[in-house]
Amino acid sequence: MLRDVAIIGGGITGLWLLNLLRDRGYEAVLVEKDGFGSGQTLASQGIIHGGVKYTLSTVTTPASETIAAMPKRWRDCLAGQGDIDLQGVRVLSDNFYLFTDHRRSSKITAFFGSKALRGKVEAVSGTAIPLAFSAPEFAGGLYQLEDLVLDTTSLLSHLVAQYWDSIYDREVELGIKNGKLVGLHFVDGGSLHAATYILAAGKDNGELARQLDIPVVMQLRPLHQVIVKGRDLPHIFAHAVTMDSGSKPGLTITTHQVGDGRNAWYLGGDLAERGVTRSPEAQVRAAKQMLATLLPWIPLDDCEFSTWRIDRAEAAQAAGQRPDSPFARKVGNVILCWPTKMTLVPLLGDMVLQHFGEPLDYDPPEASCLIEITQPEFGTPPWAR
Ligand SMILES: Cc1cc2nc3c(=O)[nH]c(=O)nc-3n(C[C@H](O)[C@H](O)[C@H](O)COP(=O)(O)OP(=O)(O)OC[C@H]3O[C@@H](n4cnc5c(N)ncnc54)[C@H](O)[C@@H]3O)c2cc1C
Protein backbone atom coordinates (compact mmCIF):
# COMPACT_ATOMS: atom_id res chain seq x y z
CA MET A 1 0.00 0.00 0.00
CA LEU A 2 1.28 3.48 -0.72
CA ARG A 3 1.22 5.91 2.18
CA ASP A 4 1.78 9.64 1.91
CA VAL A 5 4.57 9.55 4.48
CA ALA A 6 6.64 6.98 6.36
CA ILE A 7 8.65 8.28 9.33
CA ILE A 8 11.66 6.47 10.77
CA GLY A 9 12.16 7.19 14.50
CA GLY A 10 9.83 7.51 17.50
CA GLY A 11 11.50 10.30 19.49
CA ILE A 12 9.97 13.77 19.77
CA THR A 13 10.74 14.59 16.11
CA GLY A 14 9.05 11.54 14.59
CA LEU A 15 6.05 11.59 16.92
CA TRP A 16 5.53 15.36 16.54
CA LEU A 17 5.64 15.07 12.74
CA LEU A 18 3.31 12.04 12.78
CA ASN A 19 0.73 14.05 14.72
CA LEU A 20 1.20 17.18 12.64
CA LEU A 21 0.77 15.31 9.35
CA ARG A 22 -2.10 13.05 10.47
CA ASP A 23 -3.97 16.05 11.94
CA ARG A 24 -3.74 17.66 8.50
CA GLY A 25 -5.09 14.62 6.66
CA TYR A 26 -1.90 12.96 5.44
CA GLU A 27 -1.74 9.17 5.61
CA ALA A 28 1.43 8.96 7.69
CA VAL A 29 2.94 6.02 9.56
CA LEU A 30 5.94 5.71 11.89
CA VAL A 31 8.42 2.93 12.68
CA GLU A 32 10.44 2.75 15.92
CA LYS A 33 12.99 0.00 16.48
CA ASP A 34 13.50 0.33 20.27
CA GLY A 35 11.39 2.14 22.87
CA PHE A 36 9.76 5.49 22.15
CA GLY A 37 12.16 8.25 23.14
CA SER A 38 14.98 5.80 23.87
CA GLY A 39 17.47 7.96 21.94
CA GLN A 40 17.93 11.53 23.13
CA THR A 41 14.34 12.53 23.95
CA LEU A 42 13.88 10.76 27.30
CA ALA A 43 17.47 11.66 28.23
CA SER A 44 16.73 15.36 27.73
CA GLN A 45 16.02 17.77 30.57
CA GLY A 46 12.67 18.65 29.02
CA ILE A 47 13.25 22.40 29.16
CA ILE A 48 11.35 24.52 26.64
CA HIS A 49 13.81 27.37 26.33
CA GLY A 50 13.19 30.96 25.37
CA GLY A 51 16.89 31.39 24.63
CA VAL A 52 17.88 33.71 27.45
CA LYS A 53 20.65 31.34 28.51
CA TYR A 54 22.34 32.00 25.17
CA THR A 55 22.56 35.69 25.92
CA LEU A 56 24.85 35.28 28.87
CA SER A 57 27.98 36.31 26.97
CA THR A 58 26.60 38.50 24.19
CA VAL A 59 23.22 40.16 24.27
CA THR A 60 21.74 38.76 21.06
CA THR A 61 22.81 35.77 19.03
CA PRO A 62 21.06 33.99 16.15
CA ALA A 63 20.28 31.16 18.59
CA SER A 64 18.48 33.48 21.00
CA GLU A 65 16.38 35.07 18.26
CA THR A 66 15.29 31.75 16.73
CA ILE A 67 14.30 30.26 20.02
CA ALA A 68 12.61 33.26 21.66
CA ALA A 69 9.10 32.45 20.44
CA MET A 70 9.17 28.81 21.47
CA PRO A 71 7.80 28.86 25.06
CA LYS A 72 4.67 30.66 23.83
CA ARG A 73 4.20 28.19 20.97
CA TRP A 74 4.43 25.23 23.34
CA ARG A 75 2.17 26.92 25.89
CA ASP A 76 -0.42 27.41 23.12
CA CYS A 77 -0.21 23.69 22.33
CA LEU A 78 -0.65 22.82 26.02
CA ALA A 79 -3.77 25.01 26.05
CA GLY A 80 -5.16 23.20 22.98
CA GLN A 81 -4.64 26.21 20.71
CA GLY A 82 -1.38 25.44 18.93
CA ASP A 83 0.07 23.32 16.11
CA ILE A 84 -0.79 20.14 18.02
CA ASP A 85 -3.23 19.66 20.88
CA LEU A 86 -1.10 18.87 23.93
CA GLN A 87 -3.83 19.32 26.54
CA GLY A 88 -3.20 16.86 29.35
CA VAL A 89 0.59 16.65 28.92
CA ARG A 90 2.26 16.94 32.32
CA VAL A 91 4.21 20.11 32.96
CA LEU A 92 6.95 19.45 35.53
CA SER A 93 7.49 23.14 36.14
CA ASP A 94 5.73 26.17 34.74
CA ASN A 95 8.70 28.29 35.81
CA PHE A 96 12.41 28.20 35.23
CA TYR A 97 14.96 30.23 37.15
CA LEU A 98 18.48 31.60 36.92
CA PHE A 99 20.41 31.91 40.13
CA THR A 100 23.80 33.16 41.09
CA ASP A 101 25.82 33.19 44.26
CA HIS A 102 26.27 36.48 46.13
CA ARG A 103 29.74 37.18 44.63
CA ARG A 104 28.27 37.57 41.12
CA SER A 105 24.96 39.20 41.98
CA SER A 106 25.64 42.82 41.17
CA LYS A 107 27.23 42.07 37.78
CA ILE A 108 24.30 39.89 36.78
CA THR A 109 21.66 42.26 38.13
CA ALA A 110 23.09 44.99 35.89
CA PHE A 111 23.19 42.63 32.92
CA PHE A 112 19.60 41.41 33.35
CA GLY A 113 18.43 44.95 33.78
CA SER A 114 19.71 45.72 30.28
CA LYS A 115 17.19 46.78 27.65
CA ALA A 116 17.57 43.64 25.55
CA LEU A 117 16.46 41.42 28.40
CA ARG A 118 13.75 43.58 29.92
CA GLY A 119 10.49 41.62 30.09
CA LYS A 120 12.23 38.27 29.50
CA VAL A 121 13.89 37.98 32.90
CA GLU A 122 12.24 39.06 36.12
CA ALA A 123 13.94 39.29 39.50
CA VAL A 124 12.13 37.12 42.05
CA SER A 125 11.60 38.21 45.64
CA GLY A 126 9.41 37.67 48.69
CA THR A 127 6.81 34.91 48.63
CA ALA A 128 7.50 34.18 44.95
CA ILE A 129 10.85 32.63 45.88
CA PRO A 130 10.68 28.83 45.50
CA LEU A 131 11.24 26.76 48.63
CA ALA A 132 14.75 25.57 47.65
CA PHE A 133 16.00 29.18 47.57
CA SER A 134 14.12 30.47 50.60
CA ALA A 135 16.91 29.37 52.99
CA PRO A 136 18.54 32.29 54.85
CA GLU A 137 21.94 31.07 53.55
CA PHE A 138 20.97 31.95 49.97
CA ALA A 139 22.37 35.42 49.37
CA GLY A 140 22.59 35.40 45.58
CA GLY A 141 20.26 36.68 42.90
CA LEU A 142 17.25 34.77 41.59
CA TYR A 143 15.52 35.50 38.26
CA GLN A 144 12.53 33.94 36.55
CA LEU A 145 12.53 33.13 32.83
CA GLU A 146 9.68 32.38 30.44
CA ASP A 147 10.89 28.78 30.09
CA LEU A 148 8.92 25.74 31.25
CA VAL A 149 9.75 22.08 31.79
CA LEU A 150 7.76 19.19 30.34
CA ASP A 151 7.53 15.60 31.51
CA THR A 152 8.92 13.98 28.36
CA THR A 153 7.36 10.57 29.09
CA SER A 154 3.94 12.19 29.37
CA LEU A 155 4.58 14.19 26.17
CA LEU A 156 5.54 11.11 24.15
CA SER A 157 2.68 9.02 25.62
CA HIS A 158 0.24 11.70 24.54
CA LEU A 159 1.62 11.85 21.00
CA VAL A 160 1.58 8.03 20.70
CA ALA A 161 -1.99 7.76 22.01
CA GLN A 162 -3.37 10.03 19.29
CA TYR A 163 -2.23 7.78 16.42
CA TRP A 164 -1.32 4.45 18.04
CA ASP A 165 -2.73 2.61 15.01
CA SER A 166 -0.08 4.09 12.69
CA ILE A 167 3.01 2.99 14.60
CA TYR A 168 5.07 -0.15 14.03
CA ASP A 169 7.70 -1.55 16.41
CA ARG A 170 9.80 -3.07 13.69
CA GLU A 171 13.33 -2.84 12.54
CA VAL A 172 13.38 -1.71 8.95
CA GLU A 173 15.95 -1.85 6.20
CA LEU A 174 15.99 0.75 3.49
CA GLY A 175 14.85 -0.55 0.09
CA ILE A 176 17.09 1.38 -2.31
CA LYS A 177 16.84 1.10 -6.09
CA ASN A 178 19.10 3.13 -8.38
CA GLY A 179 20.03 5.36 -5.45
CA LYS A 180 16.38 6.11 -4.61
CA LEU A 181 14.48 5.03 -1.51
CA VAL A 182 11.58 2.88 -2.75
CA GLY A 183 10.38 1.26 0.46
CA LEU A 184 11.05 0.16 4.02
CA HIS A 185 11.49 -3.59 4.43
CA PHE A 186 10.60 -5.11 7.78
CA VAL A 187 13.29 -7.63 8.68
CA ASP A 188 10.62 -10.18 9.65
CA GLY A 189 8.68 -9.79 6.41
CA GLY A 190 6.43 -7.22 4.77
CA SER A 191 7.20 -3.75 3.61
CA LEU A 192 5.93 -0.20 3.60
CA HIS A 193 5.91 2.17 0.68
CA ALA A 194 5.38 5.90 0.83
CA ALA A 195 5.52 8.93 -1.42
CA THR A 196 7.81 10.67 1.09
CA TYR A 197 10.12 9.25 3.75
CA ILE A 198 11.16 11.24 6.82
CA LEU A 199 14.38 10.35 8.60
CA ALA A 200 13.83 11.28 12.27
CA ALA A 201 16.22 8.70 13.69
CA GLY A 202 18.44 11.05 15.75
CA LYS A 203 21.95 9.67 15.90
CA ASP A 204 21.08 6.90 13.39
CA ASN A 205 20.23 9.51 10.74
CA GLY A 206 23.96 9.69 10.00
CA GLU A 207 24.08 6.06 8.82
CA LEU A 208 20.72 6.26 6.99
CA ALA A 209 21.88 9.38 5.11
CA ARG A 210 25.14 7.62 4.23
CA GLN A 211 23.27 4.64 2.75
CA LEU A 212 21.19 7.02 0.64
CA ASP A 213 24.22 9.09 -0.45
CA ILE A 214 22.63 12.23 1.01
CA PRO A 215 25.41 14.81 1.21
CA VAL A 216 24.76 15.96 4.78
CA VAL A 217 27.18 15.46 7.63
CA MET A 218 26.10 14.84 11.22
CA GLN A 219 27.95 15.97 14.33
CA LEU A 220 27.73 14.39 17.75
CA ARG A 221 28.22 16.51 20.87
CA PRO A 222 28.84 14.24 23.85
CA LEU A 223 27.46 15.02 27.30
CA HIS A 224 28.16 13.50 30.71
CA GLN A 225 25.06 14.19 32.81
CA VAL A 226 24.90 13.62 36.58
CA ILE A 227 21.96 12.16 38.51
CA VAL A 228 21.44 12.79 42.23
CA LYS A 229 18.72 10.75 43.96
CA GLY A 230 17.43 11.55 47.42
CA ARG A 231 14.28 11.34 49.49
CA ASP A 232 14.08 14.99 50.54
CA LEU A 233 15.60 16.72 47.53
CA PRO A 234 13.68 19.96 46.94
CA HIS A 235 12.35 20.71 43.48
CA ILE A 236 14.82 22.84 41.53
CA PHE A 237 14.37 23.92 37.92
CA ALA A 238 17.18 26.40 37.39
CA HIS A 239 20.41 27.40 35.70
CA ALA A 240 23.30 28.35 37.97
CA VAL A 241 25.03 31.25 36.29
CA THR A 242 28.57 32.40 36.88
CA MET A 243 29.11 34.56 33.75
CA ASP A 244 32.49 32.77 33.61
CA SER A 245 31.58 29.82 31.40
CA GLY A 246 31.11 31.60 28.08
CA SER A 247 27.52 31.47 26.88
CA LYS A 248 26.57 28.43 28.95
CA PRO A 249 25.16 28.09 32.45
CA GLY A 250 27.64 26.37 34.75
CA LEU A 251 24.97 23.97 35.89
CA THR A 252 21.40 23.25 34.79
CA ILE A 253 19.19 21.43 37.30
CA THR A 254 15.84 19.76 36.65
CA THR A 255 13.95 17.58 39.12
CA HIS A 256 12.17 14.31 38.30
CA GLN A 257 10.32 11.60 40.21
CA VAL A 258 12.18 8.33 40.40
CA GLY A 259 9.13 6.21 41.20
CA ASP A 260 10.41 4.85 44.57
CA GLY A 261 9.46 7.90 46.60
CA ARG A 262 12.72 9.69 45.86
CA ASN A 263 13.34 12.72 43.69
CA ALA A 264 16.19 12.94 41.22
CA TRP A 265 18.11 16.02 40.22
CA TYR A 266 19.30 15.70 36.65
CA LEU A 267 22.37 17.90 36.16
CA GLY A 268 23.49 19.25 32.79
CA GLY A 269 24.96 22.48 31.44
CA ASP A 270 28.67 23.21 31.40
CA LEU A 271 29.27 20.44 33.96
CA ALA A 272 28.02 17.85 31.42
CA GLU A 273 29.87 19.36 28.45
CA ARG A 274 33.23 19.78 30.18
CA GLY A 275 32.86 16.50 32.01
CA VAL A 276 32.97 14.25 28.92
CA THR A 277 36.64 13.41 29.44
CA ARG A 278 36.17 12.69 33.17
CA SER A 279 35.59 9.22 34.56
CA PRO A 280 32.17 8.76 36.25
CA GLU A 281 33.88 9.01 39.65
CA ALA A 282 35.63 12.26 38.71
CA GLN A 283 32.42 13.64 37.25
CA VAL A 284 30.53 12.88 40.48
CA ARG A 285 33.31 14.62 42.46
CA ALA A 286 33.04 17.67 40.18
CA ALA A 287 29.25 17.73 40.63
CA LYS A 288 29.50 17.44 44.43
CA GLN A 289 31.98 20.30 44.50
CA MET A 290 29.73 22.53 42.37
CA LEU A 291 26.66 21.74 44.45
CA ALA A 292 28.54 22.41 47.70
CA THR A 293 29.51 25.85 46.35
CA LEU A 294 26.17 26.78 44.83
CA LEU A 295 23.64 25.18 47.20
CA PRO A 296 25.58 24.64 50.46
CA TRP A 297 22.42 24.62 52.62
CA ILE A 298 21.00 21.49 50.96
CA PRO A 299 22.38 18.31 52.63
CA LEU A 300 23.40 15.68 50.08
CA ASP A 301 25.22 13.16 52.31
CA ASP A 302 22.50 10.50 51.98
CA CYS A 303 22.05 10.97 48.23
CA GLU A 304 23.01 8.49 45.56
CA PHE A 305 25.09 9.91 42.68
CA SER A 306 25.51 8.40 39.22
CA THR A 307 26.31 9.63 35.72
CA TRP A 308 24.86 9.15 32.25
CA ARG A 309 26.68 9.58 28.95
CA ILE A 310 24.74 10.51 25.83
CA ASP A 311 25.42 12.28 22.54
CA ARG A 312 23.44 15.10 21.00
CA ALA A 313 23.02 14.46 17.26
CA GLU A 314 22.84 17.50 14.97
CA ALA A 315 23.72 18.70 11.50
CA ALA A 316 27.47 19.37 11.41
CA GLN A 317 28.63 22.99 11.96
CA ALA A 318 31.95 24.68 11.37
CA ALA A 319 34.36 23.75 14.17
CA GLY A 320 31.71 21.60 15.86
CA GLN A 321 29.77 24.66 17.06
CA ARG A 322 26.22 24.42 18.37
CA PRO A 323 23.64 24.87 15.58
CA ASP A 324 21.21 27.79 15.96
CA SER A 325 18.15 26.28 14.32
CA PRO A 326 16.47 23.01 13.43
CA PHE A 327 17.57 21.17 10.30
CA ALA A 328 15.24 19.75 7.59
CA ARG A 329 16.49 19.08 4.09
CA LYS A 330 14.56 17.37 1.28
CA VAL A 331 16.63 15.30 -1.12
CA GLY A 332 14.44 13.52 -3.68
CA ASN A 333 11.65 11.77 -1.75
CA VAL A 334 13.50 11.87 1.60
CA ILE A 335 13.40 14.58 4.28
CA LEU A 336 16.28 14.42 6.75
CA CYS A 337 15.54 16.06 10.13
CA TRP A 338 17.32 17.03 13.32
CA PRO A 339 15.46 19.42 15.64
CA THR A 340 18.74 20.50 17.35
CA LYS A 341 16.65 20.89 20.52
CA MET A 342 13.27 19.57 21.54
CA THR A 343 12.23 23.19 22.04
CA LEU A 344 12.66 23.83 18.31
CA VAL A 345 10.44 20.96 17.11
CA PRO A 346 7.49 23.28 16.25
CA LEU A 347 9.83 25.22 13.92
CA LEU A 348 11.02 21.97 12.40
CA GLY A 349 7.35 21.08 11.84
CA ASP A 350 6.89 24.34 9.87
CA MET A 351 9.92 23.51 7.74
CA VAL A 352 8.70 19.98 7.00
CA LEU A 353 5.12 21.05 6.17
CA GLN A 354 6.49 23.37 3.48
CA HIS A 355 7.45 20.27 1.50
CA PHE A 356 3.89 18.95 1.32
CA GLY A 357 1.07 19.86 -1.01
CA GLU A 358 -2.47 18.57 -0.58
CA PRO A 359 -2.76 15.09 0.98
CA LEU A 360 -2.73 12.29 -1.62
CA ASP A 361 -5.85 10.25 -2.36
CA TYR A 362 -5.35 7.34 -0.04
CA ASP A 363 -4.96 3.87 -1.63
CA PRO A 364 -7.06 1.41 0.35
CA PRO A 365 -4.78 -1.31 1.76
CA GLU A 366 -4.72 -4.67 -0.01
CA ALA A 367 -5.06 -7.61 2.32
CA SER A 368 -1.77 -9.20 1.20
CA CYS A 369 0.18 -6.09 2.16
CA LEU A 370 -1.20 -5.69 5.67
CA ILE A 371 1.39 -5.78 8.42
CA GLU A 372 0.39 -6.51 11.95
CA ILE A 373 0.74 -3.44 14.15
CA THR A 374 2.47 -3.96 17.48
CA GLN A 375 3.59 -1.00 19.51
CA PRO A 376 7.05 -0.35 20.88
CA GLU A 377 7.49 0.02 24.60
CA PHE A 378 8.64 3.34 26.00
CA GLY A 379 12.32 3.98 26.70
CA THR A 380 13.50 4.62 30.27
CA PRO A 381 14.80 8.06 31.35
CA PRO A 382 18.32 7.99 32.89
CA TRP A 383 17.05 8.85 36.41
CA ALA A 384 14.64 5.88 36.40
CA ARG A 385 17.26 3.26 35.49
C1 LIG B 1 21.31 15.18 27.92
C2 LIG B 1 20.43 15.97 26.96
C3 LIG B 1 19.64 16.98 27.47
C4 LIG B 1 18.83 17.72 26.60
N1 LIG B 1 18.01 18.66 27.13
C5 LIG B 1 17.21 19.37 26.32
C6 LIG B 1 16.32 20.33 26.87
O1 LIG B 1 16.24 20.52 28.08
N2 LIG B 1 15.56 21.03 26.00
C7 LIG B 1 15.61 20.84 24.66
O2 LIG B 1 14.92 21.54 23.95
N3 LIG B 1 16.41 19.90 24.11
C8 LIG B 1 17.20 19.15 24.91
N4 LIG B 1 18.01 18.19 24.39
C9 LIG B 1 17.97 17.93 22.94
C10 LIG B 1 16.78 17.02 22.60
O3 LIG B 1 16.72 15.96 23.52
C11 LIG B 1 16.92 16.47 21.18
O4 LIG B 1 17.12 17.53 20.27
C12 LIG B 1 15.66 15.70 20.76
O5 LIG B 1 15.23 14.83 21.77
C13 LIG B 1 15.95 14.90 19.49
O6 LIG B 1 14.80 14.14 19.23
P1 LIG B 1 14.72 13.15 17.99
O7 LIG B 1 13.37 12.57 17.98
O8 LIG B 1 15.18 13.85 16.76
O9 LIG B 1 15.83 12.04 18.27
P2 LIG B 1 15.84 10.86 19.33
O10 LIG B 1 15.13 11.21 20.57
O11 LIG B 1 17.26 10.44 19.45
O12 LIG B 1 14.97 9.72 18.64
C14 LIG B 1 15.39 8.97 17.54
C15 LIG B 1 14.60 7.66 17.57
O13 LIG B 1 14.84 6.97 16.33
C16 LIG B 1 14.85 5.58 16.60
N5 LIG B 1 15.54 4.95 15.48
C17 LIG B 1 16.84 5.07 15.14
N6 LIG B 1 17.10 4.32 14.03
C18 LIG B 1 15.94 3.72 13.68
C19 LIG B 1 15.57 2.82 12.64
N7 LIG B 1 16.44 2.41 11.72
N8 LIG B 1 14.31 2.38 12.60
C20 LIG B 1 13.41 2.80 13.51
N9 LIG B 1 13.70 3.66 14.52
C21 LIG B 1 14.95 4.10 14.60
C22 LIG B 1 15.60 5.49 17.92
O14 LIG B 1 15.36 4.26 18.56
C23 LIG B 1 15.06 6.70 18.67
O15 LIG B 1 13.92 6.36 19.46
C24 LIG B 1 18.82 17.44 25.23
C25 LIG B 1 19.61 16.41 24.72
C26 LIG B 1 20.40 15.66 25.59
C27 LIG B 1 21.23 14.55 25.01
The ligand as a Gaussian input file, in Angstrom:
#p B3LYP/6-31G(d) Opt

LIG

0 1
 C       21.306000      15.179000      27.917000
 C       20.432000      15.968000      26.964000
 C       19.640000      16.984000      27.474000
 C       18.834000      17.723000      26.602000
 N       18.012000      18.659000      27.134000
 C       17.215000      19.365000      26.320000
 C       16.324000      20.329000      26.868000
 O       16.238000      20.520000      28.083000
 N       15.557000      21.028000      25.999000
 C       15.609000      20.836000      24.663000
 O       14.917000      21.542000      23.946000
 N       16.415000      19.896000      24.115000
 C       17.202000      19.154000      24.911000
 N       18.009000      18.195000      24.387000
 C       17.968000      17.929000      22.938000
 C       16.779000      17.024000      22.600000
 O       16.723000      15.961000      23.518000
 C       16.924000      16.469000      21.185000
 O       17.116000      17.533000      20.268000
 C       15.664000      15.702000      20.759000
 O       15.232000      14.827000      21.772000
 C       15.945000      14.899000      19.490000
 O       14.797000      14.144000      19.227000
 P       14.722000      13.152000      17.987000
 O       13.370000      12.566000      17.985000
 O       15.181000      13.846000      16.762000
 O       15.834000      12.041000      18.271000
 P       15.841000      10.856000      19.333000
 O       15.130000      11.215000      20.572000
 O       17.263000      10.440000      19.447000
 O       14.968000       9.722000      18.637000
 C       15.391000       8.970000      17.539000
 C       14.605000       7.657000      17.568000
 O       14.838000       6.969000      16.334000
 C       14.852000       5.585000      16.601000
 N       15.539000       4.945000      15.484000
 C       16.842000       5.069000      15.137000
 N       17.104000       4.319000      14.030000
 C       15.936000       3.718000      13.683000
 C       15.568000       2.823000      12.641000
 N       16.442000       2.405000      11.722000
 N       14.305000       2.384000      12.603000
 C       13.405000       2.801000      13.509000
 N       13.701000       3.660000      14.519000
 C       14.950000       4.102000      14.596000
 C       15.605000       5.492000      17.923000
 O       15.356000       4.256000      18.557000
 C       15.058000       6.696000      18.667000
 O       13.917000       6.355000      19.461000
 C       18.822000      17.436000      25.226000
 C       19.612000      16.406000      24.717000
 C       20.401000      15.663000      25.586000
 C       21.233000      14.547000      25.014000

